[in-house]
Amino acid sequence: VKKLIGPQATLANIRAALEDWLPKAAREEDRVIVYFAGHGLVDKGRGYLAPYDVVKENVAATGYGMDKLGAVLGTQVKAGWKVLLTDACHSGKVTPESTQEAVYSGFQKLPPSFLTLTSSRESEVSFEDPNLSGGYGLFSYFLVQGWQGYADVDPRDGVVTADELIDYVRREVRSYARSKGAAQTPTERGDFP
């Protein structure tokens, strides 16, 4: 497990973890999960994940390109089972191009060789709630709940499948968001067993 939080999640550290450590550490029989919570940005039509040290005036040089992430996960990481989970909050105020639609269209361009589950549709905002474990995003909160077994329903066999997790997270996030007068629908893309 490689965990980068707050000041540790610099561009250099993200590159080292994704481009050096992960391709060397992951074997074909492994399951790889990359989880990102933060801002998504767009610069000149290209999508980026925003590391801790991103400079909004120079996103192309200081953000982590979604196309690079797709190339690394799609071709360099040899694990047979790969998942990208993103809880990217609405970042329209970070750069003029970074509307939610523009950010999530970057995810649509990733190769179909792995599952990508994003926190909301392109036209929606990802919400946080201080009542959920001290301020979790809805997506992250219900993702954790699903992994802890709440998603294990069909069949209830002690294994949470990708389909069970997707169905649970989508249902719970939509329901909770509606109860707060909002709309948020997690969306999956890709090809997965």
Buried (B, 14 or more C-beta within 10 A) or exposed (E): EEEBEEEEBBBEBBBBBBBEEBBEBBEEEBEBBBEBBBBBBBBEEBBBBBBBBBEBEEBEEBBBBBBBBBBBBBEBBBBEBBBBBBBBBBBBEBBEBBBBEBBBBBBEEBBEBBBBBBBBBBEBBBBBBEEBEEEBBBBBBBBBBBBEEBBBBEEEEEEBBBEBBBBBBBBBBBEBBEEEEBBBBBBBBBEBE
